[in-house]
């Protein structure tokens, strides 16, 4: 499993990701993110990068989940960083 790092330096992994059509030439990617402490949360964003989406769709298992997430990671970085900060400071 690949470990991701936010722009704030927090680490997380992707448990699962899937896509649904969100209009012509757009896909809504939903990913389940796992924090280092084991907490899990769902995040979603849209992409119109259909060539890379098609490539990701041809993959299977964890590789597919991570490829789908890679399509929207830049859109979700701030939300994931905020969530990770909240759960680490709440302890």
Secondary structure, DSSP 8 states (H G I E B T S, - for coil): --EEE-TTS-EEEEEEEEEEE-STT-EEEEEEEEETTS-EEEEEEEE--HHHHHHHHT--HHHHHHHHHHTTHHHHHHHHHHHHHHHHH--
